[in-house]
Amino acid sequence: MATIKAHLERGTHVRISTQGHEWSADEPIDQGGSDTGPTPYEMLLGSLAACTCGTLALYCHHKGI
């Protein structure tokens, strides 16, 4: 099972870590953040895109496409 840790650094900057990987999320400057990473919404969309791409790749590999 995956474990995710999130630490609020300053303002809206959040440091996220899991099993040896670390990244940041933040809001844009015009929204009160410091723009040190993608917004949480962008990260959510990115994770959905990654799941979709991975699923399609496995399906295509399975079907020999």
Secondary structure as UniProt FT lines:
FT   STRAND          5..10
FT   TURN            11..12
FT   STRAND          13..18
FT   TURN            19..20
FT   STRAND          21..25
FT   HELIX           29..31
FT   HELIX           40..63
//
